[in-house]
Amino acid sequence: MQTITLVDVLPRVFADDSIPPSEVWRGHLMLRKGDVCLVEAASGGGKSSMCSFLFGAREDYLGRILFDGRDIRTLSMDEWLATRRTSLAYLPQELSLFPGLTAMENIRLKNDLTRHVPESRIGEWMERLGIADRRDWPAGRMSVGQQQRVAIIRSLCQPFDFILLDEPVSHLDPANNDVAAALVAEEAARQGAGVISTSVGNHLHLNYNRRLRL
């Protein structure tokens, strides 16, 4: 996938409201593979909705979203599954970890499907993010910040042309933010991929070439 384009997109829930000026909603926005984009918004501005729309998890929007010029509403379920497996990675704000599984088991759920990352590299990432000693802990016993670090690693365990990161570091201190950003930047650069990260304040410390106000 080379481009993601939003044409006159607006969450249906906003359709009857007067919304502030936006560089995303009700416009024509093209994101290219290789872009490193920060989408900033106030709470309730629709950033999580935007990510859900792009991932095909929700369709309650006006306008059109195009992948390489094709309206994503025309994708079959098989095409969506292939897209999510090979082209589009996603870290939702709610993380979607299984609390009864360990940190490593949550990561393996993704990596066993994709066979994308050697387990030695996962161990290295856990070490760099300071959670190697938590690899066998149930996710439900970990702090939110530790869970975010697990979810960041899991999101990198697949090939992708774009990665969507919805408030990925909201509970991380600056040092862990720096490490998480380095991992994302390294993997995105290795794959020539685009990064779309959202924030209401504490944003992932990347070198963004695009900043958009939602």
C-alpha positions as CSV (number, residue, x, y, z in Angstrom):
1,M,0.0,0.0,0.0
2,Q,1.4,3.4,-1.1
3,T,-1.2,5.9,-0.1
4,I,-4.2,6.4,2.3
5,T,-6.6,9.2,1.2
6,L,-9.4,10.7,3.2
7,V,-12.0,12.6,1.1
8,D,-14.6,14.6,3.0
9,V,-14.5,12.2,5.9
10,L,-16.4,13.0,9.1
11,P,-17.7,10.8,11.9
12,R,-21.5,10.6,11.6
13,V,-21.9,11.6,15.2
14,F,-20.4,15.0,14.2
15,A,-22.6,15.5,11.2
16,D,-25.0,17.9,12.8
17,D,-22.4,19.7,14.9
18,S,-20.3,22.8,14.2
19,I,-16.7,21.4,14.5
20,P,-13.6,23.5,14.8
21,P,-11.3,23.9,11.7
22,S,-9.6,20.6,11.1
23,E,-6.8,19.4,8.8
24,V,-8.4,15.9,8.6
25,W,-12.2,16.1,8.8
26,R,-14.1,17.4,5.8
27,G,-11.0,17.8,3.7
28,H,-8.8,16.0,1.2
29,L,-5.9,14.4,2.9
30,M,-3.4,12.0,1.3
31,L,-0.9,10.1,3.5
32,R,2.0,8.5,1.7
33,K,4.1,5.5,2.6
34,G,7.1,6.8,4.4
35,D,5.3,9.8,6.0
36,V,5.7,10.1,9.8
37,C,2.6,11.9,10.8
38,L,1.3,13.2,14.2
39,V,-2.4,13.8,14.5
40,E,-3.1,16.0,17.5
41,A,-6.6,16.5,18.9
42,A,-8.4,17.5,22.0
43,S,-10.1,14.8,24.0
44,G,-13.3,13.8,22.1
45,G,-12.0,15.2,18.8
46,G,-12.3,11.8,17.1
47,K,-8.7,10.5,16.8
48,S,-9.6,7.0,18.0
49,S,-12.6,7.1,15.6
50,M,-10.2,8.0,12.8
51,C,-7.9,5.1,13.6
52,S,-10.9,2.7,13.7
53,F,-12.1,4.0,10.4
54,L,-8.7,3.5,8.8
55,F,-8.4,0.0,10.2
56,G,-11.9,-0.9,9.0
57,A,-13.2,-1.6,12.5
58,R,-15.9,1.0,12.1
59,E,-17.9,2.4,9.1
60,D,-20.0,5.1,10.8
61,Y,-18.4,8.0,8.8
62,L,-19.4,10.2,6.0
63,G,-17.1,10.6,2.9
64,R,-14.6,8.1,1.5
65,I,-11.3,6.5,2.6
66,L,-9.1,5.1,-0.1
67,F,-6.2,2.7,-0.1
68,D,-4.2,3.3,-3.3
69,G,-7.3,4.9,-4.8
70,R,-9.8,2.1,-3.8
71,D,-12.7,2.9,-1.5
72,I,-12.1,0.7,1.6
73,R,-15.9,0.0,1.8
74,T,-15.5,-2.2,-1.2
75,L,-12.9,-4.5,0.4
76,S,-14.1,-8.1,1.2
77,M,-13.4,-9.6,4.5
78,D,-10.6,-11.7,3.0
79,E,-9.1,-8.6,1.6
80,W,-9.3,-6.9,5.0
81,L,-7.6,-9.8,6.7
82,A,-4.8,-9.7,4.1
83,T,-4.4,-6.0,4.5
84,R,-4.2,-6.2,8.3
85,R,-1.8,-9.1,8.1
86,T,0.7,-7.5,5.6
87,S,0.0,-3.8,5.2
88,L,-1.6,-2.2,8.2
89,A,-0.5,-2.5,11.8
90,Y,-2.6,-1.0,14.6
91,L,-2.1,-0.2,18.3
92,P,-5.5,0.8,19.7
93,Q,-5.8,3.1,22.7
94,E,-7.4,0.4,24.8
95,L,-4.4,-1.9,23.9
96,S,-6.6,-5.1,23.6
97,L,-4.3,-7.3,25.6
98,F,-5.6,-10.5,27.2
99,P,-5.2,-10.0,30.9
100,G,-4.8,-13.7,31.7
101,L,-2.0,-14.2,29.3
102,T,1.6,-13.3,30.0
103,A,3.3,-10.4,28.3
104,M,5.2,-12.8,26.0
105,E,2.1,-14.8,25.2
106,N,0.2,-11.7,24.2
107,I,3.1,-10.8,21.8
108,R,3.3,-14.3,20.5
109,L,-0.4,-14.3,19.5
110,K,0.6,-11.8,16.8
111,N,4.0,-13.1,16.0
112,D,3.0,-16.8,15.7
113,L,0.5,-15.7,12.9
114,T,3.0,-13.5,11.0
115,R,6.4,-15.3,11.7
116,H,7.8,-11.8,11.2
117,V,10.2,-11.2,14.1
118,P,12.7,-13.7,15.6
119,E,12.0,-14.3,19.3
120,S,15.5,-13.1,20.1
121,R,14.6,-9.6,18.7
122,I,11.4,-9.6,20.8
123,G,13.6,-10.3,23.8
124,E,15.9,-7.4,22.9
125,W,12.9,-5.1,22.5
126,M,11.6,-6.1,25.9
127,E,15.1,-5.5,27.4
128,R,15.3,-2.1,25.9
129,L,11.8,-1.1,27.1
130,G,12.6,-2.4,30.6
131,I,10.0,-5.2,30.7
132,A,12.2,-8.2,30.2
133,D,11.7,-9.2,33.8
134,R,7.9,-9.1,33.2
135,R,7.8,-11.4,30.2
136,D,6.1,-14.1,32.2
137,W,3.8,-11.9,34.2
138,P,0.0,-11.9,33.3
139,A,-0.7,-8.7,31.5
140,G,-3.5,-8.0,34.0
141,R,-1.0,-7.7,36.8
142,M,1.1,-5.1,34.9
143,S,0.9,-1.3,35.2
144,V,-0.8,0.5,32.3
145,G,2.6,1.8,31.2
146,Q,4.1,-1.7,31.1
147,Q,1.0,-2.9,29.2
148,Q,1.6,-0.1,26.7
149,R,5.2,-1.3,26.1
150,V,3.9,-4.8,25.6
151,A,1.4,-3.6,23.1
152,I,3.9,-1.5,21.2
153,I,6.1,-4.6,20.8
154,R,3.2,-6.6,19.6
155,S,2.2,-4.0,17.0
156,L,5.7,-4.3,15.5
157,C,5.5,-8.0,15.0
158,Q,4.2,-7.9,11.5
159,P,5.0,-6.5,8.1
160,F,3.3,-3.2,7.4
161,D,3.2,-0.3,5.0
162,F,1.5,1.9,7.6
163,I,1.3,1.6,11.4
164,L,-1.5,3.3,13.3
165,L,-0.6,4.2,16.9
166,D,-3.5,5.7,19.0
167,E,-2.0,7.5,22.0
168,P,0.8,4.9,22.3
169,V,2.7,6.6,25.1
170,S,0.1,8.3,27.2
171,H,1.4,6.4,30.3
172,L,5.1,6.4,29.5
173,D,7.8,8.6,31.1
174,P,10.2,10.5,28.7
175,A,12.9,7.9,28.8
176,N,10.6,5.0,27.8
177,N,8.9,7.3,25.3
178,D,12.3,7.7,23.7
179,V,13.0,4.0,23.6
180,A,9.5,3.2,22.2
181,A,10.0,5.9,19.5
182,A,13.3,4.5,18.5
183,L,11.9,1.0,18.1
184,V,9.0,2.3,16.0
185,A,11.3,4.5,13.9
186,E,13.8,1.6,13.3
187,E,11.1,-0.8,12.2
188,A,9.3,1.7,10.1
189,A,12.5,2.7,8.4
190,R,13.4,-1.0,7.8
191,Q,10.1,-1.5,6.0
192,G,10.0,1.9,4.4
193,A,6.6,2.3,6.1
194,G,4.5,5.3,7.2
195,V,3.6,6.1,10.8
196,I,0.4,7.7,11.9
197,S,0.4,8.5,15.6
198,T,-2.2,10.3,17.6
199,S,-1.9,12.4,20.7
200,V,-3.9,14.6,23.1
201,G,-0.7,15.8,24.7
202,N,2.1,13.3,25.4
203,H,3.1,12.3,21.9
204,L,5.6,9.6,20.7
205,H,9.0,11.3,20.3
206,L,9.5,10.8,16.5
207,N,10.8,13.2,13.9
208,Y,7.5,14.0,12.2
209,N,7.5,15.3,8.7
210,R,3.7,16.0,9.0
211,R,1.7,17.4,11.9
212,L,-2.1,17.6,11.6
213,R,-4.7,19.1,13.8
214,L,-7.9,17.0,14.0
